[in-house]
Each structure stands twice: as C-alpha cells, then as structure tokens.
Amino acid sequence: MKEYMRLESDSIGTMEVPEDAYYGVQALRAKENFPITGTRLHPVFIKNLAKIKRAAAITNRKAGRLKPEIANAIESACNEVVCGMFDKEFIVDGIQGGAGTSANMNMNEVIANRAIEMLCGKKGDYTIVHPNDHINMAQSTNDVIPTAGKLTVLDLLKPLDKSLSLLTDALYDKAAAFDHIVKIGRTQLEDAVPMRLGQTFHSYATMISRDRDRLTKVRTEMYPVNMGATAIGTAINTSPFYLDNIVPTLGKITGYPLTQADDLFDATENLDGFVRVSRDKKSRTFSSNSKKKSHFADFLTEQTLDFVLHRLFCGLAEMDTDDIGGLADLLSDSRASGGVGCGIVHSKSSCK
C-alpha cells in the first residue's frame, strides 16, 4: 500500500514526512541522525514533557502572549499525550546529540500537529500552530529537559518506595516468624557465634527502611527546577508574568511542591541532584548484595540462601528448610550452577 507523504522544511532543507504522522521534520532527522540504542524515550518522560508544554501554554495565555484558541488546543493535545494516545509518534532515540533538543522538538511537533487538527487544519500547516513559536514559547531545551527529567525521577521513585515498603513489612514479619530458629553467624564467611534467624531478617528490614529514608530525603533534590531559565539562565524570551508563574503552574499540574531554582544559571549548568538520587539508589543495591557479613545478606538472593543451606563447617544443611516455613520455595527454579549448592535444596529428610 502506497504511503502518502507531506513535505516539511527546516533550516537544512525539505524532507518528506509520512502524511499521517504527528511528528515532523526535526524528529525525523533526529531519528536518522542518532540511531544509537534503538530504545525510545521512556513513557513517563514523554508524559512529563507534555505536562511542561501544557503548563507553558496556560502561563503564556495568561500572560497575553498566546491566543486563547491556540492555547486551548495545545492544552487538549497535551492531555491526550499524557493519556498515552500518541506514544508511537515519539520516534527519537533515547540517546541523542545535544541536550535533548531532538526529544523536545519531537514533543513540540506532535503537540503542534494535533492542535492543528483540533483547529480544523492539516498536519504540517505550521501557520496555524507552530512547534517553536507556539508550543516552545518562552522555553528552551535547556530548561524543559532537565525539568522533565526531575519530574520523571519523582514519578519513578513512587513505585520503588511502595515496593520497598512492602518488602520492609514482609521482612519484619519474617523476623518475628523465624525468631525461634538458631543459625550460625559468620564474619568474612567464617563461622563465628550462634544467632537467631529472626535477627538476620530484622537486620534486612532495618537496612531497607534506612534506604527508604534516604530516597525520601533525596526527593527534595528534584523539587527545585530551572523552568524560566531558557537557554542559559537569563530567562531570555520570557515575560515577567511567565517567569514568575510557570513553576507554580507546573506544580499544580504535577502535584509536586516544585520551586524555581534560586540561581537559574547554576540549575541550568549543573545536574548534581541527579547524581545524589543515583547514589542513594545504588546504595540500596549495594546493601542488598553486600556479603562482607554473611548474616547481612544470606537470604536476599537465591545463591546466598542456597549457600546457607549447604554450609559444611557446621554440618551439612545447618538449617532445615522444613523449619523455615516454605522459604525453600524461593529456590524451586534456581538457575543451574547458581550458588554453592548449584540450585539444589536439601530438605530435612534428604540431609539425614
């Protein structure tokens, strides 16, 4: 079946774009220029870009710089993007040249073309709604992309926190259930002194709870955003009203207590807040995999549980899986060659 095309132009020249596509020439060029990973933008990141564009449209309309009919069409288009209606239209690679210009323009073009349709025009007729002049009004890739990144981190931390909360509760429950079971404690994998299995699980719960606290505190690093900074922090091409109101408007849309960064130059240049989030997230991963003290992580992986069940110094299978309430089911599909016991769990009967 023949694919119909439309012609679009940019500073480089003209290019054919599929007629039914909501993306435009700049997104298509970016797709061709940066075929790096084959991985598209994260859906949550896409939704947050659209929320930023909606906030900008609302603020520019109130500032008197954007006609109400255009602003309303942009808002409606943004809402549709947030609902996931145009996910396939975001074609740029997750890794791209520049500071995210390709992603920003992909969003601008999709919203523009959908708004054009709402105003009874044809996709690609940017005299009605323009990706730069209207959708990107008073913005720059350099304030839009970092802000979208921070919103995405905040969104993705929510399910992580929920999972860690459930894990913490489960570990405390097991600490109580296993408190009557005695096992050997070790330092540097060497036999040390006896301890209760419940104490082991209580230490896991304490560790995860502490990691949750870190992630809760580090969220505050994501609240200051540089919206209004535009390219480098000077707020060029913004109105005074926009500069004062874009962040509060975005905060209402997202539900986060966002603040405008005190120093827009600093917030545009530096991304150390993301480093802190990454650090604290990696701290949780390190804690979950630490083996310096064997009672610190014996049961957090299949391999370490298998190891405890097969430790030889204190006798074959120092603990009986029958005593720990079906915990051995965790190993039922152990990978071949995983752990000291090679994925085989010995029950009480098999060890006698």
C-alpha positions in Angstrom: 0.0 0.0 0.0 1.4 3.4 -1.0 2.4 5.7 1.8 1.4 9.3 1.2 3.9 11.9 2.3 3.9 15.6 3.0 6.8 18.0 2.6 8.2 19.8 5.6 11.2 22.1 5.8 13.7 23.3 8.3 17.0 25.2 8.3 18.7 22.3 6.4 16.1 21.9 3.7 12.9 20.0 2.8 12.1 16.4 3.8 9.3 14.0 3.2 7.3 13.1 6.3 4.5 10.5 6.3 1.2 12.3 5.8 -0.5 10.7 8.8 2.5 11.3 11.2 2.2 13.7 14.1 5.9 14.1 14.4 7.7 16.4 11.9 10.9 17.0 10.0 13.1 17.7 13.0 12.1 14.5 14.8 12.5 12.5 11.6 16.0 14.0 11.1 16.9 13.1 14.6 15.8 9.5 14.2 18.0 9.2 11.1 21.0 11.1 12.6 21.0 9.3 16.0 20.2 5.6 15.6 22.3 4.8 18.7 20.4 2.4 21.0 17.1 1.6 19.3 15.4 2.5 22.6 12.8 5.1 22.6 12.0 7.7 25.2 10.6 6.4 28.5 6.7 6.8 28.5 6.9 8.6 31.9 9.4 11.1 30.5 7.1 11.7 27.5 4.1 12.4 29.8 6.2 14.9 31.8 7.3 16.7 28.7 3.6 17.1 27.8 2.8 18.4 31.3 5.5 21.0 30.9 4.1 22.1 27.5 0.6 22.3 29.0 1.9 24.5 31.9 3.7 26.8 29.4 0.6 27.2 27.3 -1.5 28.1 30.3 1.0 30.6 31.6 1.6 32.2 28.2 -2.1 32.5 27.6 -2.5 34.3 31.0 0.5 36.5 30.1 -1.4 37.6 27.0 1.2 36.1 24.6 -0.7 33.1 23.3 -4.2 33.4 21.7 -6.8 31.6 23.8 -8.0 29.3 21.0 -4.4 28.2 20.3 -3.6 27.7 24.0 -6.8 25.7 24.5 -5.9 23.4 21.5 -2.4 23.0 22.9 -3.8 22.1 26.3 -6.1 19.5 24.9 -3.3 18.0 22.8 -1.1 17.8 25.8 -3.8 16.0 27.8 -4.1 13.4 25.0 -0.3 12.8 25.1 -0.4 12.4 28.8 -3.1 9.7 28.3 -0.7 7.8 26.0 -2.6 8.4 22.8 0.4 9.3 20.7 3.2 7.2 22.2 4.2 5.7 18.8 4.8 9.2 17.5 7.8 9.7 19.7 10.4 8.3 17.4 13.7 9.7 18.6 16.3 7.6 20.2 16.7 7.8 24.0 20.3 8.8 23.5 20.8 11.7 21.1 23.1 14.6 20.3 22.7 17.9 22.1 21.0 18.5 25.4 17.7 16.7 24.4 16.8 19.1 21.6 15.5 16.1 19.5 13.2 15.0 22.2 11.9 18.5 22.9 11.2 19.1 19.2 9.6 15.7 18.8 7.2 16.7 21.5 6.7 20.2 20.1 5.8 18.8 16.6 3.4 16.1 17.9 1.5 18.7 20.0 1.5 21.2 17.2 0.1 18.8 14.6 -2.6 17.5 17.0 -3.5 21.1 17.9 -3.7 22.0 14.2 -6.2 19.1 13.7 -8.3 20.4 16.5 -8.3 23.8 14.8 -9.5 22.2 11.6 -6.2 22.4 9.8 -4.0 19.8 8.1 -0.9 18.3 9.8 2.2 20.2 8.8 0.5 23.6 8.3 2.5 25.4 10.9 1.0 28.7 10.1 -1.9 27.7 12.4 0.2 26.3 15.3 4.0 26.3 15.2 6.2 23.9 17.1 8.7 26.6 18.1 6.7 29.8 18.1 3.7 28.5 20.0 4.5 25.1 21.7 8.0 26.1 22.7 7.2 29.7 23.5 9.3 31.1 26.4 11.1 27.8 26.7 14.4 26.1 25.8 15.6 22.5 25.6 17.9 23.5 28.4 15.1 24.2 30.9 12.5 21.8 29.6 14.6 18.6 29.5 16.2 18.9 33.0 12.7 19.7 34.5 11.1 16.7 32.7 14.0 14.5 34.0 13.3 15.6 37.6 9.6 15.0 37.3 10.3 11.6 35.8 12.6 10.7 38.7 9.9 11.7 41.2 7.3 9.6 39.4 9.5 6.6 39.2 10.5 6.8 42.8 6.9 6.3 43.8 6.6 2.6 42.8 10.1 1.9 44.2 9.1 3.3 47.5 5.9 1.3 47.6 7.8 -1.9 46.8 10.4 -1.1 49.5 7.6 -0.5 52.0 6.1 -3.9 51.2 9.5 -5.6 51.4 10.2 -3.9 54.8 6.9 -5.1 56.2 7.4 -8.6 54.9 10.9 -8.8 56.4 9.7 -7.6 59.8 7.0 -10.3 59.6 9.6 -13.0 58.8 11.8 -11.7 61.6 9.1 -12.5 64.1 8.2 -15.8 62.5 11.8 -17.0 62.4 12.9 -15.7 65.8 13.0 -19.2 67.3 15.4 -20.6 64.7 19.1 -20.7 65.7 21.8 -20.5 63.0 25.5 -19.8 62.9 26.6 -16.2 62.4 29.8 -15.6 60.4 32.3 -12.9 59.8 34.2 -12.9 56.4 32.3 -16.2 55.7 34.0 -17.9 58.7 31.9 -19.5 61.4 31.6 -17.1 64.4 28.8 -17.4 67.0 25.2 -18.5 67.1 22.4 -16.1 66.3 18.7 -16.3 65.6 17.4 -16.3 62.1 14.8 -13.7 63.2 17.7 -11.3 64.0 19.0 -11.8 60.4 15.7 -10.8 58.9 15.3 -7.9 61.3 18.6 -6.5 60.1 17.4 -6.8 56.5 14.2 -4.8 57.4 16.3 -2.2 59.2 18.6 -1.8 56.2 15.7 -1.5 53.7 13.9 1.0 56.0 17.1 3.1 56.1 17.4 3.1 52.3 13.7 4.2 52.1 14.5 7.1 54.3 17.4 8.1 52.1 15.3 8.0 49.0 12.6 10.1 50.7 15.1 12.7 51.7 16.7 12.8 48.2 13.4 13.6 46.6 13.8 17.2 47.8 16.7 17.5 45.3 14.2 17.1 42.5 11.8 19.9 43.6 13.9 23.0 42.5 13.6 23.3 38.7 15.0 25.7 36.2 11.9 26.4 34.2 12.1 30.0 33.0 15.8 29.9 32.6 15.5 29.2 28.9 18.9 28.7 27.2 21.5 29.5 29.8 19.7 31.1 32.8 19.0 34.7 31.6 15.3 34.0 31.0 15.6 35.5 27.5 12.3 35.5 25.5 10.1 35.1 28.6 7.7 37.6 30.0 7.9 38.7 33.6 4.5 37.0 34.3 5.7 33.8 32.7 8.9 33.8 34.7 7.0 34.3 38.0 4.2 31.8 37.3 5.5 28.9 35.1 6.8 26.8 38.1 3.7 27.3 40.3 1.5 26.3 37.3 3.6 23.2 36.7 3.4 22.4 40.3 -0.4 22.4 40.3 -0.4 20.2 37.2 2.1 17.6 38.6 1.1 17.7 42.2 4.7 18.2 43.4 5.9 21.1 45.6 8.1 22.5 42.9 10.1 25.6 43.4 12.0 27.8 40.9 15.8 27.4 41.5 17.3 30.3 43.3 20.1 30.5 40.7 18.8 29.7 37.2 22.4 29.7 35.8 23.5 27.1 38.3 20.4 25.0 37.8 20.8 25.0 34.1 24.5 24.2 34.2 24.7 21.5 36.9 22.9 18.2 37.4 24.3 17.2 40.8 20.8 16.5 42.1 20.5 13.5 39.7 23.9 12.3 40.9 22.6 12.2 44.5 19.5 10.3 43.5 21.6 7.8 41.6 24.0 7.5 44.6 21.2 6.7 47.0 19.5 4.3 44.7 22.9 2.5 44.2 23.4 2.4 47.9 20.2 0.3 48.2 21.5 -2.0 45.6 24.9 -2.3 47.3 23.2 -3.0 50.7 21.1 -5.8 49.1 24.1 -7.5 47.7 26.7 -7.0 50.4 28.4 -10.2 51.6 31.0 -8.8 54.0 29.0 -10.1 56.8 27.2 -13.3 55.8 24.2 -12.7 58.1 23.8 -9.3 56.3 22.6 -10.8 53.1 22.3 -14.6 53.4 18.7 -14.6 52.3 18.4 -11.8 49.8 19.4 -13.8 46.8 18.8 -17.4 45.7 22.5 -18.0 45.7 23.1 -16.9 49.3 20.1 -18.8 50.7 21.4 -21.9 48.9 24.8 -21.2 50.4 23.5 -21.2 54.0 21.6 -24.4 53.4 24.8 -26.1 52.2 27.4 -24.6 54.5 29.6 -27.5 55.7 31.6 -26.2 58.7 28.6 -26.5 61.0 27.3 -29.7 59.4 25.5 -30.3 56.1 22.5 -28.1 55.9 22.9 -26.2 59.2 19.2 -25.3 59.0 16.3 -27.5 57.8 14.1 -26.0 55.2 11.1 -27.6 56.9 11.8 -25.2 59.8 11.6 -22.0 57.8 8.0 -22.2 56.5 8.5 -22.9 52.8 11.3 -20.4 52.3 12.9 -23.1 50.2 10.3 -22.5 47.6 12.3 -19.4 46.6 14.8 -21.8 45.2 12.5 -24.1 43.3 13.6 -22.6 40.0 17.2 -21.9 40.9 19.4 -21.4 37.9 21.9 -24.1 37.1 25.3 -23.6 38.8 23.9 -20.8 40.9 25.4 -20.7 44.4 27.4 -23.2 46.3 24.6 -25.8 46.2 24.1 -25.5 42.4 20.5 -24.7 42.9 19.6 -27.9 44.8 17.8 -27.5 48.1 18.0 -30.3 50.7 15.1 -30.8 52.9 15.3 -32.3 56.4 14.7 -35.8 55.1 17.4 -35.6 52.4 20.0 -34.4 54.9 19.6 -37.2 57.5 
